[in-house]
Amino acid sequence: MGKYGIIGFGYAAINAVDRIRGLDPKGDICVFEMAHGAVNPMLTTYYVAGKIDESRLTPFGSMDELAHKYGFRVIPERVSKLDVDTLTINYGHGEERFEKILVATGADPFVPHISGDEHLSERIFPMRTYEDAIRMRMYLGRHPIHDAVVLGASMVGIKIAELLAERDVEVTIADLADRMFATAADKKTSSILQDMIAAKGICSRFGVSVRSISEDGIVLSDGTFIKSDILCVCIGTRPRIEIARGVLNTNKAIVVNDRMETSASCVYAGGDCCEALNLCTGETGIVGLWANAAAQGQTAGENMAGGDAAFGGSLPSNITHFMGIDFVGIGFPNQDDTAETIKTDTGYFRFGVLNEAPAVNMIGEPTLSGVVKNIAATKLRKPNASVSLFSRSKLMNHLNRLEIDRITGGNDAEK
């Protein structure tokens, strides 16, 4: 029976606790977390739009419900120090020693400095946490909004633009990148998506950021003034690794191996606060997806409880639906014109290779996202691996044999 300290309680931590409890039913698990529960950041926009109620922001239950289900203690205090030599966690006015520790502190939304009177900060809305969602929904319910700027042509940014447009708000999306979904879509795909949202009344400005905010609107970095009642900021996150600095090996996040072990013995990390293997680069990196957090948490939990598990690596992938449009991006976007374009009756495919890794974009074919992602992951791990007859049959509903061979490399388990 072990003693486990869990710092933070997002999706990685939930999966770690689930695995620990499966292997060590009577172990002492203590969770340090001040939040309401594990919030899915992509659900925050659905709550703001009024499409789900508050309880669904935490799809796995509240902290009290999860503590009862898994039998763990909760200390709702901020962790002030991590002593990796003695495996001691300091919090508030107390401290406690453990046998194994998991750091799963997640990430915070990044909000750049924006000039303007201090009282105008109430009009600036990041979107990631429970509190972010509650605050924006309350503000929209109390104030008439006619114009808005969304900083960040990201997966969250486009969902914010969508919910505002549904309220008849004039929306402008601005991004320092040169196009929409710059980390997920290649240039041709981005261009198509930009035309599609423009047809729905969304304005876009690229290669710019926001310099300042005033009572009447915002000023972009190129000096352009845009009338705006609110500014929504959706330009990514920063790992929450303050307690790890100086005591664990960190880069942009906490560096881990395939067992999710950090540089300190008996200390593990998982989720958005860590850098694990990225299958597309072959190096450690941050891939902030719930599927990755789940796998990392399961791996860490099993190893913490005495098992032997290895994390297979992260495949960057994005699947989203907005304004009647389905988009899928798998791998890193191909930045040149070498990707092949395949058009079907219902969709659009772009298949390419970037640094020997698959780069896939799809518009209008959400049912194929899982199949194509599995093929891409398999090819990255084993380039000569065969593609199952099941996967091939799924593709045959949309593509001809030659097109399927281009995607799979022609390596099939059965034909």
N, C-alpha and C positions, 0 to 999 in steps of 0.2 A: 504494500500500500504506500503510494508515493504522496508527496506534497508539491503542488503545482501552483505557481503564480502566473496569472494572465494579466498583462497590462494592455488595456483597451479591449473592446468587445464588438468588433465588426464581424463580417462574414468569415474571415480567416479564423478568428478566435472561436466562433460558434462551431465551426467544423473541427477545430482542434479539441475543444471540450467534448464534442460528440465522440471523437475517436478515443480520447483518453478514458472517458467513462465506459466505453465499450470494452477496453482492455483492463481497466482498473476500476471496477464498480464501487469500491469503498475508498478510493483515494481522496485526499483533501484538496479541493480546487478552490482557489480564491481569485476572484476577478476584481480588478481595479478599474472602475468605469463610472463616469458621472452622467452619461447620456441615458436616454429613455430606452434604448435598445439598438439593435443593428438596423440602420436605415439603408435602404437601397437608394443611392443617389439619383438613379434614373426615374424613380417613382415620385420624387419631389415635384417634378413638373406636372405630373398627373394630379397630385393633390392641389397644387396651385390652380390648375384648370378646373377643379371641382369634379374630376372624374373618379376619384377614390376618396374615401373618408380617412380621417387621421390615423385610425388604427392600422390601416394598410401600409403606412409608411414604414412600419416595422413588421414585415411579413412573417417573421419567425416568432413573434410575440414580444411582450415587454420584458424588461430585465427581471421583474418579479416572477413572471411566468416561466422564463427560461431557467432561473435559479431553482424554482420548484421542480421543473422537469428533469434537470441534470444534477440537482443536489449540490450546488456550489454556493460558497459565501460571496457576498458582494461588499466591497468597501468603496463607497461613492466619494472617493477623494482623489485629488490630483497627485500623481506620483512625482516626487521632487528629485529623487536620486535612485540610481540603480548601481549597486555595488556588485560587480561580477566576480570578485574574488571570494566574497562570503555568500553570494546569492541572496543578498538582502535588498528588499524594496522599501524605500523610505517614502512616507506619505503624511501629509498634514503634520500631526504631532506624534506619529507612531512609526514603527518599522516592523518588518516581519521577514524571517528567513525561509527559504524554500529549497527543494531539491532540484527542481527544474523550473525554468522561467520562459515564457513566451512573450515577446514584444510584438503586439499587433495594434499599434497606435493609429494606423491609417494615414490619412492625408487631409490637409486643409485646402479650401479653395484659395487660389492666388488672386489677390486684388492689388493691382499696381497703385502707386501714388497718383492721385488725381487732384489737381488744384481746385480750390473753391472754398466758399464759406463752410465752416464746420457743420452748421445746421443742415446743410444740403446732403450730408452723409446718409440721412434717412431715406434719400431717393436712390441710393446705390444698393443694388441687390445681387450678391453672389448667390449661387444656387447649388448646394450640395447636402447640407445637413437638415435635420429635423427643424431646427430653429430657423434656418433660412426659408424653408417652405412655409412655416406658420407665419413668419413675418411678412412675406410677400403677399400671401393670400389675404391677410388682414388688411394690408395697405391697399390692395386693389379693391377690396370691399368698401373701403372708407373714402377713397379719393377718385375723382373722375380722371381717367387717363386717356388722352387723345393721341399723344405721340410718344414713342419710346425708341431708345437705341439699345441694341444688344451687342456688347463687346465680346466677340468670339463666335466665329462661324463653325462651332463644334457640335457634337451630338446633343449636348445639353442646350447650347445656344439656339439651335434650330427648333427645339421643342418649346423653348421660351417664346421665340418668335411666333410659333404656331398658336400658342394659347393666347397671346396678345392679339394676334390678327383675328382670332375667333371672337374677340371682344370689340372688334372694329377699331383697333388701335393702328395708327400708321407706324410701321416698323421699319427701322433701318438696321441692318447687320453690318458691323465693322470688324475688321480683323487685320492684324499686322502681317499675316501671311498673304500670299498672292492669290489665294483662292479658297473656296469652301472645302471643309473637311481635308485640310492640307496634309494631315498625318495618316489619312485613311484612303483618300481617293487620288487617282492620277489626274493629270491636267485635263484630259479629254472628258473624263467622267465628271470632274468638278464643273467644267463648262456646261455640260448638259444639266446638271443639278441646279446651277445658278440660273439658267434659262427657265427651268421649271418653276422655281420659287418666284422668279421675277414675274412670270405669267400669273402668279397668285397674289401679286401686289407687294411683294417684299423687296425693298431696295437693298443693295449691297455696296459696300465700299471696302476695297482691299488695299493692303500696303499702308494702312494707317492704324493708329491707336487713338486713345482719348487723352487730350491734354488737360482739359478743365471742365467743370460743371458750374452752371449758373442757374438763376431762377427760371430762365427762359429755355435753356437747353444745354448742349455740350459743344465744345470746340475740339475738333480732331487734331491730330498731330501735324497735319498739313495746313492748319489754319481755317478749315471749313467749319462753319457753324451749322448745326442741325437742331431744329426745334425738338425738344424732348422733355417730357414730364418725369421720366425715370430712366435710370441707366442700369441695365442688367449685365453682370460681369461673369462670363463663362469661358475663361481662357486657361483652364487647367488647374492643377493642384500642386502642392508642395508637400513631400513626405513629412510627417510629424516625428522627427527623430531627435528632438532636443535631449532627451534623457540618454540617448545612445552616443552622443558626441563625446569623444575623448575616452570612452570605455569600450566601444565596439568598433570594428572596422567599418567605416562608412565612406560612401562616395556621394552620389546624389541621394542615396538611401542606404539602409543597412545591408551590407553584403552578406549573402548566405551561400552555402553549398547545396547540393541536390538533396541533402537530408534536412534542409532548412536550419542548419546549425550556423550560428554566428562565429565570430573569431574567439568568443569566450566559451569555455566548456560549460555544458548544461544550460546554455542560453540560446534560444531559438527565435526566429522572427518569421512573420508571414503577412501577406496582404500588401497594401499600398505603401507601407513603410519600408519595404525591403526590395532589394535587387536580386532577382533569380535568373536562371538561364532563359535567354530569349532565343527561341529556335531559329529565328530569321537571321540573327547576327552571330550566334554561337558564343555570345558573351553575356555577362550578367547585365540586367537592365530592368527598369520599372515597366510593367505592363498591367495597368490598373483596370482589371476586369474581374467581375464576380466569379467567373469560372476558375480563373487562376487563383484567386484568394481562397476559394473552396479547396482546390487541390493542394495548395501550399499549407493550409490549415490542417487538412487531413494527414499530410505527410509529417508535419511537425508534431501533431498530437500522437500519432502512432509511435514515432521515435522517442518522444518524451516519456511514453508509457512503457518503454522497453521493447518495442517492435523494431522492424527494419524496413523502412520505406524510402523511396527516392522520388523526388519530383521530376516529372518527365520534361519539363520546360514549358514556356509560355509561347503561344502563337497569337500575335496581335490580331484581333478581329473585332469588327464593329457591325452590329445589326440594328437598324433603327427604322421606324415608320413615322413619317411626318407629312402632313398636308396631302394625304392620299398617295404618298410616294414611299416605296420600299427601297432601302439601300443596304448593301452588304459590302464590307471591305475586309479582306483577309490578307495578312502579311503587310509588308510596307508598300506604299504606292509606287508603281513604276514611273519614273520621272521623264522618260523619253518616249519615242514613238514606236518602240519595238513590241509593245503589247499587241496581241491580236484582238480584234473586235468581232464578236459574234452577236448578231441580232436575231431575236425570235419574235413570234407573234405577240408575246406578252412581256418581253424584257430585253435587256442589254447586258452583255458580258464583256469584260476586258480581262484577258489572261496574259500574264507576262512573267518574267523572271528578273529579280533584282538581287545581285550578289548571290546567285545560285539558289535563291529562295523564291517560292511562288508569290506572285502579287496578283490578287484577284479583286475585281470590282464587279458588282452586279446591281442593276436597277430593275425593279419589278419582278424579281424571282426569289421571294423570301423562302419559299418551300425548299429550295435547294441549298440554303446557307449551311445547314448542318452537314450535308453530304460533301459539299465542296471543302468545308473546313476540315473534315476528317481526312479527305484525300490529301490536302495540303500538309497537314500535320504528319501523316504517314510518310509522305514523300520526303519531308525534311528529316525525319528520323532514319528512314531507310529508303534511299533514292530508287533502289531497284525493286521495292516491294510491289506486290500485286494489288490490284484494286478489286474488291469483291464484286461478285455478280449483282448483289443487292444494290451497291452504290451505282454500278453501271446502269442497272435497270431504271433507277430514279432519274438519271441523266437522260436516258433514252426518251422520256416523256417530253423533253424540251429541245434536245439536240440530236443531230444526225451522228452516224458512226464516226465519220472523219473528225468532227468537232470534239466528240468524246475522247478520241485517241489523242488529240492535241492536249486536252486537259489532263488525262491520266498517264500520258506517255506511252500508251498502248500496252501497258503491263497489267493484264487482267488474270485473276485467279481462274476464271472460267469465261468462255465466250460461246 
